[in-house]
Amino acid sequence: MRAAIFTQIGRPLSIEEVKKPEVKGKEVLLKVLATGLCHGDLHIIFGEWKDDIPVNPPRILGHEIVGEITEDTEHFKKGDKVLVYNAFGCGTCKYCKRGYPQFCEKVKILGVQEDGGFAEYVKVPSEDNLIKIDNNENPIKVAPLADAGVTAYNSVKGIEEDSNVALIGTGAVSLIALQILKSRGIKVTVVGRNPIKLNKALELGADRIIQVKQSYSEDFSARIGREKFDYIVDYIGSDETLRDIVWALDRMGELRIVGEFGGRMEIWEQLLVLRGLRIRGILYGSKEDMINVVKLYKEGKIKTLAVPYKLEEINQAIDDLMSGRIIGRAVIIP
């Protein structure tokens, strides 16, 4: 089968012919229909996570997968289209039992610890992590739900309808989260650098956009004045976005950090205590979150903004993502 192989940090992916995966026991072989290109893939390719999430090349990346069942299983028939919930935990620890396998110490992710979806076929450890989608659904449009959609849903889960919310960043996760919030009638400000992506946020219902031209901290503060937010969701997570951001939170406000650009925060203890602030990290989401975001998609409440690329064009997709030319999610089609 053809696959895009991560061979070395900092080098383009290599399109190669490799052996088709063999399955045994509870494993399931999927014919890959589409796989989203996540910024996490770029972090791996350029070695930005090498000290935290080691990936041993050669490896087939790609963790945002829609596939087709190749043989009948206990719960699926050959030809069924499925979305992969891509956090395979031990199943017995407290995190797995609570429905959060992404926090399991033994978690395995396709496209990270195991070969993923930038290929014609992928081996899935268990059918328990598969969610059936309608066979008439376009897999290119559905693929981003497997990660961007799940993460977006989790990042805004529980936000009250009378809240004032700021979203930092204009990537695929943020734009999906914006649509989820607006489907609930929540007031949303979107903050970012890319004017084209900010205009897309307006099209998707943002109440206000703030374009950053210098630094996030200074431009954001200057534009909002004395306004405060009940929730700020940071989809970048850099030193620049996190600096001073808690000062824009209202009393009992909450900062949710989703992006993983290695930022650090310095917070005055009294600010946290006197305002009753909360800070949360958001990593992926639960299988229930995936089911719920698929439901929103089927109801027409969100668009995934998928931008298709052929497998042979994956390095161009990576370059386009790095350069900010993709509005939404690049999706690789084998």
N, C-alpha and C positions, 0 to 999 in steps of 0.2 A: 504494500500500500504506500501511497505518497504521504509524507508528513513534513512539517517544518520543525527542524531540530535545533534546539539551543545547545551549542557546542562549547561556547566559551564566553565569559563575561565581556561585554562590549563589542561583540562581533554580530553581524547580521545572522538571522536564522538561516539554516541551510535546508533547501528543499531536497529531500532524498527519498529513495525507495527503501522501505524497511519491512520487516516481517510483520504480518498481521497478528494482532494479539490472539492468544489462545486462552479460553476460559475453562474453569473447572468449578465444581461445587456450586456455590450460590452466586458466582460471578456472572455478569451479563455482558454480552457483546453488543455494542450499538454501532450502527452505521451513522457516522456523524453527518448531520444535515447543516448545522451552522454553529459557530463558536464565537462569542464576543471577545474582543480584544480589550482587556482591562488595563488600567494604569499599573496595577500590580504586576502584570506581565513585564512592563517596562522597568519597574523597580528590580525585578529579577535579572532581566537581560543586562542591565547596566550596573549590577552588583550593589545596588543601594541597600539591599536587605541581607547581604551575604553573612553578616555577623548575627542576624536575628533569625532568618529563615534560610538556612543553607539548602541549595538546590544542586544536586550532583549531575553534571552533564555527562553524557548526552541525555537530554530530556525533551520530551514533547510537551510544550507548554499548552495553555488554554484550559480554563476552568469554568467557562460560562457556556454550557453545552446543551444543545438540542439534538436528539438522536432518534433513530428508528430501531425498534426491537428486531433483531435478526432471527431469533428462534423463540418459540413459545416458552413462557415461564409460568410460574404459579399464578401470577396476577395480570400478566400481559400476554398479548398475542403478537405473533410475527407481523410486522408492519405498523404496529402502534407507534405513534410519535410521543416522545417523553422529554421532559425537562429534568435535568440532573440537579438534585440538591447536593452540593459538593462539599460536605463536611462529614467525613466518615470517622466517627469516634469509636471508642472501645465498647460502648453500649452499656457499661456497668458503672462508670464513675458517676459522681453526683451531678456533673455538668451534663452528661449524656442523658441521665434519668430525668433531668429537668427540661430537656429538649434543646440544649445548647451545646451540641457536639463540637462546635468551632472552638470551644475553650478546653476541650479534652486534651490532656497532656500527650496522648497518643494519636491525635487527629491526623488524618491523611487527606490531602487535597489532590484531586486529579489535576495534572498540569503543574504541580509543585513537587510533592513527594512521589507521585506516581505519574505515568504518562497521561497526557490530557487530550484535548479536543482539536488541536491544530493538525489534524490527520483525517484519513478517510474512515478509520474505525477507532473506537476507544473501549477499553475494558473497564466496567464498573463493578466494584466489589460486591454490591448487593442491590437487589431490586427495591429494597425498602426505601432507598433514596431517590426513587424515580416517581415523577408525577405525570400522569397522562394528560396530554393536551389534545384538542380536537384535531383530527387528521386533516381538516381543511384549513387549519391555521398556517400562516406563512412562517416557517421556522426562522427565517432571517429576522423578522420583526419580534418573534417570541424570545429568541436567544438572550437578549439583554436582561430579561426578567430573572434569569438564573443567578445573577450576581448583582448587577446594578439595580434591578428591580427589588430584590430581597433587601439589599442594604438600604435603599431609599426608603422602603416601607418601614424598616426597623428604626431608621434614623428620625422619623417623624411620628412614630407610634406614640399614642397617648397625649399628644399636644391638643389642648383644649380649644374649642371653637372660637372663644373670645380672645385668643392669644395674638400677640404681635411678634412675628417671627422674622429673623434675618438668616438667609442662606449665604454662606461664603463660598464662592466658587461657582463655575458654570459648566462643569463636566456633566457626563451622562447621569450620574447618580443624583446630582443636585437638580437637574431639569426634570427628572422623574419625580423626585420628592416634591418639587414645586407643584406639579400637577396633582399629586395626592392631596397636598394641603389645600389647593384651590377647589378640589372636589368637595371639601368640607367647608368651604367658605371662609377660610382663615386668611388674615392679612399677612402678605409676604413681601419682604424686600430682598432682592437678589443683588449681591455684591461681586464684582469681578473685573478683570482687565479687558477681556475680548469684547469689543463693541458688537460684533455680529452675534455672538452667543448671548449677550445681554438683550439684544433686540429679539432673539428667539424666546428668551424668558418673558418678555413683554407679550409676545404672541401667545404664549402658553398661560397668560393670566397674571403675571407678577404685578403687584400694585405699584411697585416702584423699583427702579434699578439704580445702582450707584456704580459708576465706572471709576476704577482705581487707575490713576495715572502716575502717582509717585509711590507711596507706601500704603498698604491696607490700613494700618493703624491711623495714619494722619488723614487720609482722604475719607475714610469711613467716619471718623470722629467729626471731621469738618462738616460733612453733609448731614449728619443726624442731629447735630447740636446737642440739646439736652434730652432728646428722645431716648427712651430705654426700651429694651426688648424682653419679652418673657422667655423666649428661646432664641439662641443663636446656634446654628448648626454649621460647623466648619468642615467643608469637604476637601480642604487642602492640608491643613495641619502643619504649616511651616512656622519657622520663627517669626516671620513677618505677619502672618495672619493671626497668630496666637498672642502676639505682644499687645498688651493693654485691652484685649477684647472683652475681658470680664467687666470692665468699667461700663460697657454698654448694656449690661444686664440690669433689669429691674429687680426690685426686691422679690426674693424667692424665685429668681430667674435660673435658667439652666443652660449651660454650655454643653453641647454634644459634639464630640470630635470624631470625625469619620476618616478624613484624609490622613495619609501616613508619610508625610514628607519630612519626618524627623524633627519637627519643631519642639522647642522647650518653652515652658511657661514659668514666669515669676509672679507670684500672687501674694498680696498682702493678706495676712491671716484675718485681720479685722474686717476687711472688705467681705470676705466669705461669711464671717460670723454675723456681722451687723446687718447684712442684706439677706442672709440665709440662702446663699447661692449654692448651686449644685454643679458638679462637673462629671460628665460621663463619657466613656469611650464606647464607640459603636463598632463592633466587628461583625460583618455579615448579618445574619438573622436566623430565625428558626425555620423549620420546614413549614410550620403553620403560617409564618410570614410569607413564604413562597406561595402557598395556596391562596392566601388573601390577595397578594399582588396580581396573581394570575386572574383572579375573579374581577379585580378592578379593570384589568386589561380587556377581559371579555365583555365587560359592561361599557367599554368605550371611554372610560374615564381617564386613561393615560395612553400616551404614545411613547414608544421606545426610541424613536428617532434613529433607527438602524441605518447604517451606511455600509453597503456590501462591498467586499473585496474578495477576489479569488485567492486560493491558497498561495498561488505563485506571486501574488501581489502583497503578501503579508509584510515584507520589509518596507514597502511603500506606505502601508497602513500605519506601521510603527512610526515612520518619519512624519506622516501627516498628523498623528496623535501628538507627538512631541512638539510639533510646530503650531498646534492649536487650530489646524485647518478642519478638524472634524467637529461638526455640531451634532452631538449625540454620541452614538456608540458605533465604532467600527466592528463589523461582523465578518468573520472569515468563512468562506464557503469552500469546502474541499472539492 
